[in-house]
Amino acid sequence: MFGSQEKRGLFSYFMSSMEENHLVVIVDDEIGKDYPKDEVVTFAQLAKRSLNLDERYRPTMKEVAVELERLRTRQGDCIPIDQLKQYE
């Protein structure tokens, strides 16, 4: 299957970068300019949890939506509550 090996490599690269605390190596410089480091780390941690192989430890879509809304609120760009209700 085309790209299967590449996807597995990207997944492994991301996960190992997170575990080794090397997130800044894989984050695009433009993102670093636009967003505070703590927000980038929070988003990456959410992504890591979402990629957990054991589904019991993955966040629900509602939990993801709430966390993203919290991050957007910190930036002053809120997601309307009506959009969050669609995940309930």
Backbone as CSV, one residue per row, in Angstrom:
resi,resn,N_x,N_y,N_z,CA_x,CA_y,CA_z,C_x,C_y,C_z
1,MET,0.844,-1.177,0.000,0.000,0.000,0.000,0.893,1.245,0.000
2,PHE,0.624,2.145,-0.925,1.417,3.355,-1.063,1.251,4.253,0.158
3,GLY,2.344,4.704,0.693,2.318,5.647,1.803,2.186,5.014,3.176
4,SER,1.885,3.735,3.228,1.697,3.072,4.520,2.956,3.150,5.379
5,GLN,4.086,2.850,4.785,5.357,2.893,5.505,5.686,4.319,5.937
6,GLU,5.396,5.268,5.047,5.660,6.675,5.357,4.799,7.145,6.522
7,LYS,3.514,6.755,6.541,2.623,7.140,7.635,3.100,6.553,8.951
8,ARG,3.509,5.299,8.911,3.998,4.653,10.136,5.258,5.369,10.618
9,GLY,6.106,5.781,9.694,7.322,6.501,10.052,7.027,7.859,10.659
10,LEU,6.040,8.560,10.105,5.651,9.864,10.634,5.066,9.716,12.040
11,PHE,4.219,8.711,12.214,3.641,8.435,13.534,4.750,8.171,14.549
12,SER,5.676,7.291,14.197,6.781,6.941,15.103,7.658,8.151,15.393
13,TYR,7.927,8.938,14.366,8.767,10.131,14.523,8.111,11.129,15.477
14,PHE,6.804,11.353,15.292,6.075,12.271,16.167,6.084,11.765,17.603
15,MET,5.730,10.490,17.784,5.645,9.929,19.133,7.003,9.939,19.834
16,SER,8.052,9.577,19.126,9.374,9.579,19.765,9.837,11.007,20.054
17,SER,9.503,11.944,19.190,9.854,13.352,19.439,9.157,13.867,20.689
18,MET,7.922,13.469,20.878,7.182,13.879,22.077,7.789,13.235,23.322
19,GLU,8.080,11.942,23.246,8.616,11.231,24.410,10.004,11.738,24.799
20,GLU,10.779,12.157,23.812,12.139,12.625,24.073,12.197,14.137,24.287
21,ASN,11.016,14.768,24.329,10.923,16.209,24.548,11.642,17.008,23.455
22,HIS,11.511,16.562,22.210,12.126,17.235,21.060,11.076,17.804,20.116
23,LEU,9.976,18.243,20.667,8.890,18.754,19.849,9.334,19.919,18.972
24,VAL,10.184,20.790,19.500,10.605,21.966,18.745,11.326,21.593,17.446
25,VAL,11.882,20.410,17.393,12.588,19.958,16.183,11.609,19.705,15.044
26,ILE,10.403,19.227,15.351,9.463,18.871,14.297,8.414,19.943,14.009
27,VAL,8.331,20.982,14.846,7.346,22.041,14.640,7.884,23.062,13.649
28,ASP,7.065,23.395,12.684,7.426,24.379,11.669,7.724,25.729,12.337
29,ASP,8.727,26.417,11.851,9.126,27.712,12.419,7.990,28.734,12.404
30,GLU,7.145,28.703,11.372,6.034,29.653,11.278,5.046,29.466,12.425
31,ILE,4.822,28.224,12.835,3.921,27.961,13.954,4.520,28.539,15.232
32,GLY,5.828,28.366,15.398,6.509,28.903,16.568,6.421,30.413,16.658
33,LYS,6.345,31.072,15.518,6.230,32.534,15.514,4.829,33.000,15.883
34,ASP,3.821,32.218,15.475,2.433,32.635,15.647,1.790,32.219,16.961
35,TYR,2.337,31.174,17.591,1.706,30.632,18.787,2.722,30.469,19.902
36,PRO,2.305,30.737,21.150,3.208,30.529,22.280,3.579,29.052,22.410
37,LYS,4.767,28.808,22.897,5.277,27.436,23.010,4.353,26.550,23.837
38,ASP,3.812,27.078,24.932,2.946,26.247,25.780,1.691,25.801,25.038
39,GLU,1.161,26.628,24.135,-0.008,26.235,23.357,0.348,25.163,22.333
40,VAL,1.508,25.285,21.723,1.963,24.280,20.764,2.148,22.940,21.477
41,VAL,2.734,22.971,22.653,2.952,21.748,23.430,1.605,21.142,23.825
42,THR,0.659,21.965,24.277,-0.661,21.474,24.662,-1.355,20.811,23.474
43,PHE,-1.290,21.445,22.317,-1.893,20.877,21.114,-1.225,19.559,20.743
44,ALA,0.093,19.509,20.820,0.834,18.281,20.490,0.500,17.165,21.476
45,GLN,0.339,17.511,22.746,-0.037,16.497,23.739,-1.431,15.943,23.449
46,LEU,-2.330,16.806,23.017,-3.670,16.365,22.636,-3.596,15.429,21.428
47,ALA,-2.769,15.779,20.466,-2.580,14.920,19.296,-2.000,13.573,19.709
48,LYS,-1.037,13.592,20.592,-0.415,12.348,21.068,-1.450,11.459,21.764
49,ARG,-2.269,12.053,22.618,-3.321,11.280,23.281,-4.299,10.707,22.271
50,SER,-4.603,11.468,21.230,-5.543,11.021,20.199,-4.980,9.873,19.368
51,LEU,-3.671,9.757,19.315,-3.020,8.700,18.541,-2.703,7.458,19.370
52,ASN,-3.092,7.462,20.635,-2.793,6.329,21.506,-3.357,5.043,20.904
53,LEU,-2.544,4.004,20.835,-2.976,2.739,20.261,-4.056,2.062,21.088
54,ASP,-4.087,2.330,22.377,-5.111,1.773,23.249,-6.267,2.768,23.322
55,GLU,-7.369,2.415,22.695,-8.486,3.351,22.584,-9.048,3.808,23.926
56,ARG,-8.807,3.056,24.981,-9.295,3.464,26.310,-8.652,4.769,26.761
57,TYR,-7.480,5.078,26.234,-6.747,6.272,26.658,-6.869,7.426,25.667
58,ARG,-7.613,7.219,24.585,-7.838,8.299,23.629,-8.966,9.194,24.124
59,PRO,-8.855,10.502,23.895,-9.950,11.397,24.285,-11.137,11.221,23.342
60,THR,-12.323,11.498,23.843,-13.510,11.480,22.996,-13.488,12.720,22.110
61,MET,-14.329,12.720,21.089,-14.410,13.899,20.222,-14.848,15.123,21.021
62,LYS,-15.735,14.921,21.976,-16.184,16.041,22.800,-15.017,16.595,23.611
63,GLU,-14.205,15.714,24.190,-13.047,16.164,24.967,-12.071,16.935,24.088
64,VAL,-11.871,16.455,22.866,-10.989,17.151,21.922,-11.565,18.530,21.605
65,ALA,-12.860,18.586,21.324,-13.507,19.859,20.998,-13.398,20.846,22.148
66,VAL,-13.610,20.371,23.362,-13.529,21.247,24.534,-12.106,21.777,24.699
67,GLU,-11.119,20.902,24.539,-9.718,21.330,24.680,-9.341,22.335,23.594
68,LEU,-9.770,22.093,22.370,-9.482,23.039,21.290,-10.182,24.372,21.531
69,GLU,-11.407,24.311,22.047,-12.132,25.539,22.374,-11.395,26.324,23.451
70,ARG,-10.866,25.603,24.439,-10.107,26.252,25.510,-8.868,26.945,24.951
71,LEU,-8.187,26.271,24.036,-7.000,26.881,23.422,-7.376,28.105,22.600
72,ARG,-8.447,28.016,21.854,-8.878,29.163,21.043,-9.312,30.324,21.916
73,THR,-9.973,30.014,23.033,-10.421,31.061,23.945,-9.230,31.839,24.498
74,ARG,-8.151,31.113,24.782,-6.939,31.771,25.273,-6.398,32.749,24.244
75,GLN,-6.660,32.497,22.973,-6.182,33.379,21.906,-7.209,34.442,21.553
76,GLY,-8.402,34.360,22.156,-9.435,35.334,21.859,-10.234,34.989,20.624
77,ASP,-10.090,33.787,20.092,-10.806,33.365,18.895,-11.688,32.174,19.273
78,CYS,-12.810,32.435,19.918,-13.652,31.385,20.492,-14.427,30.618,19.426
79,ILE,-14.651,29.335,19.701,-15.548,28.521,18.894,-16.938,28.721,19.487
80,PRO,-17.928,29.068,18.660,-19.281,29.222,19.195,-19.753,27.931,19.852
81,ILE,-20.456,28.051,20.950,-20.921,26.896,21.711,-21.812,25.991,20.864
82,ASP,-22.527,26.547,19.885,-23.376,25.740,19.006,-22.564,24.709,18.239
83,GLN,-21.356,25.054,17.861,-20.503,24.101,17.146,-20.060,22.970,18.058
84,LEU,-19.872,23.253,19.335,-19.476,22.208,20.280,-20.603,21.209,20.511
85,LYS,-21.850,21.675,20.445,-22.989,20.796,20.710,-23.098,19.679,19.679
86,GLN,-22.565,19.879,18.494,-22.657,18.840,17.470,-21.844,17.600,17.830
87,TYR,-20.916,17.710,18.781,-20.092,16.583,19.188,-20.690,15.818,20.360
88,GLU,-21.778,16.329,20.927,-22.386,15.664,22.090,-23.125,14.417,21.684
